[in-house]
Amino acid sequence: MVNALAVDIGATIKTLVLTLDLVGTFVFALSGALAGVKRRLDFFGIMVLSFAAANSGGITRDLLIGAVPPAAILDWRYFAVALLAGILTFFFYPAIERLRGSVLVFDAMGLAMFAVSGTQKALAFGVPPGMAAVLGMMTGIGGGMVRDVLLNEIPTVLRSDVYATAALAGAGVVVAGHLLLLPSAIVAVTGAVLCFGMRMLAIRHSWNLPGPRSPTESGPKTNSSTAQKDN
C-alpha cells in the first residue's frame, strides 16, 4: 500500500513537472518568436530564436543535475512545442500581438513556469533545497538571456529590474512547500503566481534593484566658497 502510494506520488510529480515544462516552453518560445518578428528575422531565424528562448534554461539545468541527455533534446515534445509557437507567431503575428499585450507578459509567464518546474525537477534529482531554488531560477532566466544575447541586447536579468529575484521567490515557495511536505500542485501554482505577479508588478511600476552610484554621484562635491577663495 505504502509503495503503491509512493509510486503514485512520484508519477504525479513527474507529470506536473512535464506539464509545467511544456507550458513554460510554449510561452517562452512565443516570447522568443515575437522578439524575432520585431527584429525582422526570417523564418529560420525566428524558429532558432523560438527554440533557444524556450529550451536554453532547461538544457542548462539538466546538464547541471545530471539529467542527460537533456529533456529538451531527448523528448520530441519540447522541440514540437517550440516549433509550433514559432510557426503560429510567424503566420499569425498580428493576432498574437493583440492577445499578448507585450512580449514581457509571455516572458513573465515562462519565467514563472520554468522557475517552478526547474526547482521541482532539481528536488526530484536529490539536489539540496537551497541549490534547487538557484537551479529553478537559472531555468527561468536562461532562455531569456540567450534570446537577448542572440538579438545583441543586454539581457533583461542584468538590467537591475526585478527579474531573477521574482524567479528566486517562486522557486523559494516550491522549496518551502517541499520541506513542509505540502501538496506539489498547490505549491507549484502558488510559486508560479508569486513569480508572475512580482514580475508584472515590477514592469507596471518600474521596480528596480539598487544599482551602482554613478561617478558624478559618488565623487566629492566641490565647495563653491572654497573654490572662490582659491581663485
Residue pairs with C-beta under 8 A, 6 or more apart in sequence:
12 184
12 185
13 120
13 124
13 184
14 124
16 117
16 120
16 184
16 185
16 188
17 117
17 120
17 121
17 124
20 113
20 114
20 116
20 117
20 120
20 188
20 192
21 58
21 71
21 78
21 113
21 114
21 117
21 121
22 77
22 78
22 81
23 113
24 54
24 109
24 110
24 112
24 113
24 114
24 117
25 54
25 55
25 58
25 72
25 78
25 81
25 82
25 85
25 110
26 54
26 81
26 82
26 84
26 85
27 85
27 106
27 107
27 109
27 110
27 113
28 53
28 54
28 57
28 106
28 107
28 110
28 114
28 143
28 144
29 50
29 51
29 53
29 54
29 81
29 82
29 84
29 85
29 86
30 50
30 85
30 88
30 89
30 96
30 100
30 106
31 53
31 103
31 104
31 106
31 107
31 110
31 144
31 147
32 49
32 50
32 51
32 52
32 53
32 54
32 85
32 86
32 143
32 147
33 46
33 47
33 49
33 50
33 53
33 85
33 86
33 88
33 89
33 90
34 89
34 93
34 96
34 97
34 100
34 103
34 106
35 49
35 53
35 103
35 147
35 151
36 45
36 46
36 49
36 50
36 86
36 89
36 151
37 46
37 89
37 90
37 93
38 103
39 151
41 49
43 90
46 86
46 89
46 90
47 83
47 86
47 87
48 150
49 86
49 147
49 150
49 151
50 82
50 83
50 85
50 86
50 89
51 79
51 82
51 83
51 86
52 143
52 146
52 147
52 150
53 110
53 143
53 144
53 146
53 147
54 72
54 78
54 81
54 82
54 85
54 110
54 143
55 70
55 72
55 78
55 82
55 143
56 142
56 143
56 145
56 146
56 147
57 114
57 118
57 138
57 139
57 140
57 141
57 142
57 143
57 144
58 70
58 71
58 72
58 78
58 114
58 118
58 139
58 142
58 143
59 70
59 72
59 73
59 142
60 138
60 139
60 142
61 67
61 118
61 121
61 122
61 135
61 138
61 139
61 142
62 68
62 69
62 70
62 71
62 72
62 121
63 70
64 135
64 138
65 121
65 122
65 125
65 127
65 135
66 125
67 121
67 125
71 78
72 78
72 79
88 96
89 96
100 106
102 203
104 199
104 203
105 200
107 144
107 156
107 199
108 166
108 195
108 196
108 199
108 200
108 203
109 196
110 140
110 143
110 144
111 140
111 141
111 144
111 163
111 166
111 167
111 195
111 196
111 199
112 140
112 166
112 167
112 170
112 191
112 192
112 193
112 195
112 196
112 199
113 192
114 136
114 139
114 140
114 142
114 143
114 167
115 136
115 137
115 139
115 140
115 166
115 167
115 168
115 170
115 171
115 191
115 192
115 195
116 136
116 170
116 171
116 174
116 188
116 191
116 192
116 195
117 136
117 139
117 188
118 135
118 136
118 137
118 138
118 139
118 140
118 171
119 132
119 133
119 135
119 136
119 139
119 170
119 171
119 174
119 175
119 191
120 136
120 174
120 178
120 184
120 188
122 131
122 132
122 135
122 136
123 129
123 132
123 174
123 175
123 178
127 135
129 175
129 178
129 179
130 175
132 171
132 174
132 175
132 178
133 168
133 171
133 172
133 174
133 175
134 168
134 171
136 167
136 168
136 170
136 171
136 174
137 164
137 167
137 168
137 171
140 164
140 167
140 170
140 171
140 195
141 155
141 157
141 163
141 164
141 167
144 155
144 156
144 157
144 163
145 155
145 156
145 157
148 154
148 155
148 156
149 155
156 163
157 163
157 164
160 208
160 209
160 210
160 211
161 202
161 203
161 206
161 207
161 208
161 209
162 198
162 199
162 201
162 202
162 207
162 208
162 209
163 199
163 202
165 198
165 209
166 194
166 195
166 196
166 198
166 199
166 202
167 195
169 194
169 195
169 198
170 191
170 192
170 194
170 195
170 196
170 198
171 191
171 195
172 191
173 187
173 190
173 191
173 194
174 187
174 188
174 191
176 187
177 183
177 184
177 186
177 187
177 190
177 191
178 187
201 207
202 208
